Amino acid sequence: MKGAHFDELVGELRAVCAALPDRRTGKNTSYTMEDFALSAFAVFFTQSPSFLAHQRAMQTARGQNNAQSFFALEAIPCDNQIRQVLDAVPPESLYSVYDRVYETLREHGILARFRGVQNSTLIALDGTWYFSSQKLHCPCCSHLEHKSGEVTYYHSAVTPVLVGPGQPEVIALRPEFITPQDGHSKQDCEIAAAKRWLAANATRYLDGAVTLLGDDLYAHQPFCRRALLHGFHYLFVCKPESHATLYQWVNLLQPGPDLGTCKERLKVGSQWHTYTYRWAHQVPLTEGDDALKVNWCEVTVTDHDGQVLYHNAWITDWPSTEQNVAALVASGRARWKIENEHNNTLKTKGYHLEHNFGHGQEHLSSLLATLNLLAFLFHTVLGLSDEHYRLVRAALPSRQTFFQHVSALTHYLHFPSWAGLLRFMLRGLELGPYAKGP
């Protein structure tokens, strides 16, 4: 896969950063907007909070540094300067980088891995917090009032990703930040942000059939209708406790034409599991004459002793049949990847998404989160396209270990390029073309 290696990715980001809005009015513009944005990005990409400080020291001592050779930084501003200047930059200014990565992956056939039922592209939606405090807040914060009278201020976003059954990676798409909206008295929420994302991105991602995946929060009539209006299919988790009307209908159906059932046995590791599927057509989602009619499917997975290992159910506009119910379930189950492989990875596997890198009074918190998401996306793409990167990552026990090695090496040594760092690591690990012979 060409056109998606490190230098190309950074080149795309640098071109976008060159056009970032610059509010500075004084004559002290020795740093460019690229310097500010790429300096922040470098911290997230290396996941080394002290990366910039080490590179300034290396520049002073040796006349060269890794920030320049990796990210083409001509000068490295200090942390306070970065926060002050970037606070005025809206995160939307960087969204075209997501688009270019998406197009590159599409052009090289990589997006075919992220398809499911009816060969549709699967996009999972989910909201996640990335900042919270009971003291620090800004005009862009949401807030949660507790019974004790205390208030928690927080930032959150809907972070859509491409997922695929059996596909370990996820591909981050443009996020949508949950933030107070002009002209609205009510506090913004995940569903409102998801609706904005649909309106802004339907034409961008509708290259063939696209199925939206979401948890039970999305399985309600207004959002389902909105998804259909924009040309998407939907496959949302549907829980009995929040969909009483639908389950009253389902529970009255008898096995046969109205309630399909089938079983299959699949070997999982060394064990045999039984998958029991049920499905129904044109079930009302709510009460009333205008109720949306949806198709419903369910799976129960049991072991050889009949112990339930997994159970879940979904609503969808796709037809539910014996021929495709397994594909519907496999696609619906892929939704968990947005939680485990994306949001959880960003929070607990090295990217420290919930750490307060800088809050600001305008856009700083959301802009830094956008750069952090981009860093994760770049690492994902490198894992799909760069053989040296894959070899190094596979040889190290965890993502955190990889970042620890990068941080230590770039602290003490200068490398002519990111590729040069990977070659050094390959030699040290004796991998690939640098492995010792017999």
Secondary structure, 3 states (H helix, E strand, C coil): CCCCCHHHHHHHHHHHHCCCCCCCCCCCCCCCHHHHHHHHHHHHHHCCCCHHHHHHHHHHHHCCCHHHHHHCCCCCCCHHHHHHHHCCCCHHHHHHHHHHHHHHHHHCCHHHHHECHHHCEEEECCEEEEEEECCCCCCCCEEEECCCCCEEEEEEEECCEEECCCCCCCEECCCEEECCCCCCCCCCCHHHHHHHHHHHHHHHHCCCCEEEEECHHHCCHHHHHHHHHCCCEEEEECCHHHCHHHHHHHHHCCECCCEEEEEEEEEECCEEEEEEEEEEEEEECCCCCCCCEEEEEEEEEECCCCCEEEEEEEEECCCCCCCCHHHHHHHHHHHHHHHHHHHHHHHHCCCCCCCCCCCCCCCHHHHHHHHHHHHHHHHHHHHHHCHHHHHHHHHCCCHHHHHHHHHHHHHHCCCCCHHHHHHHHHHHHCCHHHCCCC
